[in-house]
Amino acid sequence: MNEQIQPPPSLPLTPEEERQWAMIAHLGVLVNLVSGILGPFVPLAIYMIYKDRSKYVAYQSLQALIFQLIWWVGGSVVAGIVWAITGVLSSVIIGIVCIPFACVFSLMPLVALGYGIYGGIQTSQGQDFKYWLVGDWTRGTLIG
């Protein structure tokens, strides 16, 4: 009567499942097209569910999460701030010079979208995809 029921141990993912979940983590950036900022929740959920079952999925989903937070969410905030400053400065003519810079910062979320899709394609083909700058830091966080 005092026996406690133990949950079954988590089985490791097959290579096909690893590629599938890693791809979905990267393609979570597409959720941003519909919601605006909910895309990072996709790799976060995948990381939380599969981190103990696959180091590959944990790595790919964690770096997808960090990349989206920096480039999509952070890029949108920075672009908004730059456009607000440009708008204010436009009233004194100097803001017109800032418009090209504001346009460049506005491309940050689009770069994140394209790079996330590229990462999804790479991982679906079984390749170890690594985001520039984010990948090494993420790998060090998971190992250390």
Backbone as CSV, one residue per row, in Angstrom:
resi,resn,N_x,N_y,N_z,CA_x,CA_y,CA_z,C_x,C_y,C_z
1,MET,0.793,-1.195,0.000,0.000,0.000,0.000,0.839,1.265,0.000
2,ASN,2.036,1.178,0.584,2.885,2.358,0.669,3.781,2.510,-0.551
3,GLU,3.554,1.704,-1.560,4.389,1.783,-2.744,4.064,3.045,-3.532
4,GLN,5.106,3.734,-3.906,4.923,4.914,-4.728,5.136,4.538,-6.179
5,ILE,4.284,5.041,-7.013,4.407,4.754,-8.430,5.419,5.715,-9.023
6,GLN,6.448,5.140,-9.630,7.492,5.940,-10.256,7.122,6.171,-11.720
7,PRO,7.312,7.400,-12.211,7.059,7.621,-13.636,8.099,6.874,-14.464
8,PRO,7.701,6.436,-15.652,8.683,5.728,-16.481,9.826,6.668,-16.869
9,PRO,11.031,6.124,-17.009,12.163,6.980,-17.386,11.957,7.543,-18.792
10,SER,12.449,8.727,-18.993,12.339,9.361,-20.310,13.265,8.657,-21.287
11,LEU,12.702,8.292,-22.400,13.497,7.644,-23.431,14.181,8.686,-24.285
12,PRO,15.414,8.423,-24.715,16.078,9.387,-25.595,15.336,9.466,-26.935
13,LEU,15.462,10.591,-27.577,14.819,10.791,-28.867,15.585,10.069,-29.970
14,THR,14.869,9.651,-30.979,15.520,9.072,-32.151,16.144,10.212,-32.953
15,PRO,17.090,9.925,-33.846,17.680,10.998,-34.661,16.640,11.773,-35.473
16,GLU,15.608,11.074,-35.969,14.560,11.781,-36.719,13.783,12.730,-35.826
17,GLU,13.479,12.271,-34.600,12.761,13.136,-33.667,13.627,14.323,-33.260
18,GLU,14.924,14.092,-33.083,15.822,15.199,-32.747,15.820,16.258,-33.845
19,ARG,15.936,15.820,-35.084,15.930,16.774,-36.209,14.603,17.512,-36.273
20,GLN,13.509,16.790,-36.056,12.187,17.411,-36.123,12.022,18.487,-35.052
21,TRP,12.345,18.177,-33.803,12.145,19.146,-32.723,13.128,20.311,-32.808
22,ALA,14.345,20.052,-33.275,15.302,21.142,-33.467,14.811,22.080,-34.558
23,MET,14.278,21.519,-35.636,13.746,22.341,-36.724,12.568,23.180,-36.228
24,ILE,11.664,22.568,-35.471,10.504,23.306,-34.962,10.952,24.433,-34.036
25,ALA,11.992,24.187,-33.246,12.500,25.236,-32.349,12.978,26.440,-33.151
26,HIS,13.709,26.201,-34.226,14.190,27.312,-35.054,13.047,27.987,-35.800
27,LEU,12.106,27.195,-36.287,10.990,27.771,-37.047,9.959,28.440,-36.150
28,GLY,10.161,28.377,-34.845,9.301,29.113,-33.921,9.323,30.611,-34.205
29,VAL,10.345,31.068,-34.896,10.431,32.479,-35.270,9.252,32.866,-36.168
30,LEU,8.677,31.907,-36.874,7.530,32.201,-37.736,6.282,32.574,-36.938
31,VAL,6.215,32.138,-35.692,5.079,32.501,-34.831,5.051,34.011,-34.622
32,ASN,6.215,34.635,-34.682,6.293,36.092,-34.530,5.548,36.825,-35.638
33,LEU,5.445,36.214,-36.800,4.726,36.870,-37.902,3.257,37.049,-37.574
34,VAL,2.702,36.128,-36.804,1.289,36.183,-36.449,1.070,36.938,-35.142
35,SER,1.942,36.666,-34.164,1.713,37.201,-32.820,2.515,38.456,-32.499
36,GLY,3.603,38.651,-33.172,4.462,39.794,-32.858,5.643,39.406,-31.995
37,ILE,5.377,38.811,-30.809,6.493,38.499,-29.907,6.378,37.140,-29.220
38,LEU,5.458,36.284,-29.597,5.287,35.006,-28.907,6.187,33.892,-29.439
39,GLY,6.947,34.157,-30.486,7.838,33.156,-31.065,8.826,32.536,-30.095
40,PRO,9.434,33.300,-29.181,10.399,32.685,-28.257,9.802,31.612,-27.348
41,PHE,8.489,31.592,-27.193,7.887,30.569,-26.341,7.967,29.181,-26.970
42,VAL,8.062,29.102,-28.290,8.170,27.799,-28.962,9.489,27.114,-28.588
43,PRO,10.663,27.743,-28.815,11.895,27.056,-28.408,12.009,26.889,-26.893
44,LEU,11.412,27.803,-26.131,11.440,27.658,-24.674,10.689,26.401,-24.248
45,ALA,9.507,26.195,-24.811,8.721,24.996,-24.475,9.457,23.739,-24.901
46,ILE,10.034,23.753,-26.093,10.769,22.578,-26.578,11.970,22.306,-25.678
47,TYR,12.670,23.351,-25.278,13.815,23.172,-24.383,13.369,22.550,-23.060
48,MET,12.303,23.074,-22.483,11.841,22.585,-21.180,11.378,21.125,-21.259
49,ILE,10.767,20.747,-22.355,10.244,19.389,-22.487,11.342,18.379,-22.817
50,TYR,12.271,18.736,-23.711,13.221,17.765,-24.237,14.657,17.925,-23.748
51,LYS,14.932,18.833,-22.828,16.314,19.071,-22.406,16.973,17.841,-21.795
52,ASP,16.202,16.995,-21.142,16.775,15.806,-20.517,16.818,14.604,-21.464
53,ARG,16.132,14.707,-22.585,16.057,13.581,-23.511,17.022,13.695,-24.682
54,SER,17.492,14.934,-24.972,18.385,15.111,-26.109,19.217,16.374,-25.931
55,LYS,20.522,16.200,-25.876,21.405,17.370,-25.779,21.351,18.190,-27.062
56,TYR,21.186,17.517,-28.182,21.104,18.216,-29.471,19.887,19.134,-29.508
57,VAL,18.739,18.621,-29.113,17.516,19.435,-29.106,17.636,20.542,-28.065
58,ALA,18.223,20.240,-26.912,18.407,21.259,-25.882,19.274,22.398,-26.407
59,TYR,20.369,22.054,-27.069,21.270,23.074,-27.607,20.591,23.903,-28.689
60,GLN,19.962,23.237,-29.642,19.329,23.951,-30.750,18.183,24.837,-30.265
61,SER,17.366,24.344,-29.350,16.229,25.140,-28.880,16.677,26.295,-27.991
62,LEU,17.692,26.081,-27.169,18.162,27.164,-26.306,18.798,28.283,-27.120
63,GLN,19.591,27.930,-28.120,20.183,28.998,-28.923,19.123,29.682,-29.782
64,ALA,18.093,28.958,-30.243,17.000,29.592,-30.988,16.259,30.580,-30.089
65,LEU,16.052,30.208,-28.839,15.399,31.099,-27.881,16.214,32.364,-27.660
66,ILE,17.494,32.218,-27.391,18.354,33.378,-27.131,18.447,34.266,-28.367
67,PHE,18.599,33.645,-29.526,18.688,34.418,-30.759,17.416,35.224,-30.999
68,GLN,16.263,34.604,-30.798,15.003,35.330,-31.001,14.840,36.461,-30.000
69,LEU,15.218,36.225,-28.762,15.103,37.288,-27.764,15.976,38.485,-28.127
70,ILE,17.174,38.206,-28.618,18.088,39.293,-28.967,17.642,39.992,-30.244
71,TRP,17.430,39.233,-31.311,17.205,39.822,-32.625,15.766,40.212,-32.888
72,TRP,14.810,39.408,-32.452,13.411,39.739,-32.768,12.862,40.714,-31.731
73,VAL,12.879,40.313,-30.473,12.313,41.170,-29.425,13.204,42.393,-29.218
74,GLY,14.500,42.167,-29.010,15.421,43.290,-28.796,15.509,44.186,-30.019
75,GLY,15.557,43.577,-31.199,15.615,44.362,-32.439,14.378,45.213,-32.642
76,SER,13.219,44.674,-32.288,11.979,45.452,-32.413,11.975,46.638,-31.455
77,VAL,12.450,46.411,-30.251,12.507,47.506,-29.269,13.478,48.587,-29.730
78,VAL,14.667,48.152,-30.172,15.664,49.122,-30.642,15.141,49.888,-31.852
79,ALA,14.508,49.188,-32.791,13.959,49.858,-33.976,12.896,50.875,-33.579
80,GLY,12.055,50.515,-32.622,11.034,51.457,-32.149,11.637,52.699,-31.523
81,ILE,12.675,52.501,-30.723,13.347,53.638,-30.086,14.010,54.529,-31.136
82,VAL,14.693,53.902,-32.097,15.370,54.678,-33.138,14.354,55.468,-33.964
83,TRP,13.218,54.856,-34.298,12.193,55.585,-35.060,11.586,56.723,-34.236
84,ALA,11.425,56.511,-32.923,10.893,57.580,-32.071,11.871,58.756,-32.029
85,ILE,13.158,58.461,-31.873,14.166,59.524,-31.868,14.194,60.231,-33.217
86,THR,14.105,59.462,-34.295,14.093,60.054,-35.632,12.897,60.971,-35.810
87,GLY,11.738,60.530,-35.317,10.529,61.358,-35.416,10.665,62.665,-34.660
88,VAL,11.219,62.586,-33.458,11.406,63.803,-32.650,12.412,64.732,-33.315
89,LEU,13.523,64.164,-33.789,14.550,64.996,-34.397,14.131,65.533,-35.768
90,SER,13.165,64.877,-36.402,12.706,65.365,-37.706,12.063,66.738,-37.591
91,SER,11.561,67.045,-36.419,10.953,68.362,-36.247,12.006,69.470,-36.292
92,VAL,13.259,69.114,-36.128,14.322,70.108,-36.230,15.244,69.800,-37.411
93,ILE,14.755,69.101,-38.382,15.411,68.782,-39.644,16.541,67.761,-39.511
94,ILE,17.245,67.698,-38.395,18.383,66.784,-38.265,17.944,65.319,-38.303
95,GLY,16.684,65.036,-37.969,16.183,63.672,-37.955,16.142,63.025,-39.319
96,ILE,16.078,63.814,-40.349,16.056,63.269,-41.703,17.339,62.476,-41.969
97,VAL,18.434,62.896,-41.377,19.695,62.189,-41.513,19.625,60.830,-40.803
98,CYS,18.782,60.721,-39.789,18.667,59.484,-39.016,17.803,58.425,-39.697
99,ILE,17.026,58.798,-40.696,16.107,57.849,-41.326,16.824,56.628,-41.890
100,PRO,17.955,56.756,-42.572,18.638,55.524,-43.044,19.038,54.591,-41.898
101,PHE,19.474,55.144,-40.767,19.831,54.314,-39.618,18.608,53.606,-39.056
102,ALA,17.491,54.315,-38.995,16.253,53.715,-38.515,15.812,52.583,-39.427
103,CYS,15.991,52.757,-40.720,15.638,51.698,-41.679,16.504,50.460,-41.464
104,VAL,17.789,50.653,-41.203,18.692,49.526,-40.966,18.272,48.766,-39.698
105,PHE,17.969,49.491,-38.633,17.547,48.834,-37.397,16.200,48.144,-37.559
106,SER,15.371,48.620,-38.445,14.078,47.989,-38.696,14.224,46.632,-39.370
107,LEU,15.365,46.380,-39.981,15.600,45.099,-40.646,15.992,43.985,-39.677
108,MET,16.334,44.327,-38.439,16.793,43.313,-37.479,15.805,42.164,-37.309
109,PRO,14.510,42.427,-37.086,13.586,41.294,-36.957,13.482,40.460,-38.232
110,LEU,13.606,41.086,-39.390,13.541,40.334,-40.637,14.771,39.450,-40.819
111,VAL,15.919,39.932,-40.386,17.134,39.118,-40.416,16.952,37.904,-39.508
112,ALA,16.360,38.119,-38.337,16.104,37.013,-37.411,15.165,35.992,-38.038
113,LEU,14.176,36.452,-38.744,13.233,35.561,-39.402,13.944,34.682,-40.435
114,GLY,14.725,35.301,-41.291,15.448,34.550,-42.312,16.463,33.588,-41.737
115,TYR,17.188,34.028,-40.728,18.215,33.188,-40.114,17.588,32.011,-39.367
116,GLY,16.429,32.254,-38.723,15.720,31.173,-38.037,15.224,30.116,-39.009
117,ILE,14.718,30.552,-40.162,14.277,29.599,-41.185,15.469,28.796,-41.700
118,TYR,16.584,29.466,-41.922,17.805,28.788,-42.363,18.236,27.739,-41.335
119,GLY,18.183,28.102,-40.049,18.529,27.158,-38.989,17.595,25.962,-38.971
120,GLY,16.303,26.210,-39.199,15.344,25.115,-39.259,15.644,24.160,-40.399
121,ILE,15.996,24.696,-41.544,16.329,23.858,-42.700,17.588,23.043,-42.416
122,GLN,18.606,23.682,-41.838,19.859,22.983,-41.548,19.641,21.831,-40.565
123,THR,18.878,22.093,-39.490,18.666,21.041,-38.489,17.752,19.944,-39.016
124,SER,16.817,20.274,-39.907,15.960,19.231,-40.466,16.754,18.270,-41.337
125,GLN,17.886,18.737,-41.836,18.760,17.887,-42.644,19.810,17.176,-41.793
126,GLY,19.716,17.324,-40.471,20.628,16.627,-39.571,21.945,17.321,-39.333
127,GLN,22.080,18.556,-39.754,23.332,19.283,-39.558,23.311,20.002,-38.210
128,ASP,24.479,20.170,-37.632,24.598,20.884,-36.358,24.674,22.370,-36.657
129,PHE,23.566,23.053,-36.527,23.501,24.480,-36.839,23.922,25.290,-35.624
130,LYS,24.671,26.365,-35.872,25.126,27.233,-34.786,24.932,28.681,-35.216
131,TYR,24.147,29.431,-34.414,23.978,30.856,-34.680,25.300,31.577,-34.426
132,TRP,25.550,32.580,-35.218,26.737,33.405,-35.062,26.692,34.080,-33.693
133,LEU,27.745,34.044,-32.945,27.922,34.599,-31.605,27.107,33.880,-30.535
134,VAL,25.862,33.565,-30.786,24.989,32.950,-29.786,25.323,31.472,-29.589
135,GLY,25.678,30.776,-30.656,25.897,29.336,-30.599,26.990,28.907,-29.634
136,ASP,28.138,29.562,-29.689,29.246,29.190,-28.803,28.901,29.465,-27.344
137,TRP,28.262,30.584,-27.087,27.891,30.919,-25.714,26.883,29.908,-25.173
138,THR,25.918,29.533,-26.000,24.903,28.560,-25.575,25.543,27.216,-25.287
139,ARG,26.424,26.757,-26.155,27.092,25.474,-25.949,27.883,25.503,-24.660
140,GLY,28.571,26.612,-24.369,29.318,26.744,-23.122,28.410,26.732,-21.897
141,THR,27.207,27.293,-22.048,26.257,27.302,-20.939,25.737,25.899,-20.645
142,LEU,25.473,25.137,-21.687,24.948,23.782,-21.481,26.006,22.820,-20.966
143,ILE,27.251,23.005,-21.406,28.316,22.092,-20.982,28.828,22.464,-19.596
144,GLY,28.995,23.784,-19.364,29.567,24.234,-18.101,28.555,24.376,-17.086
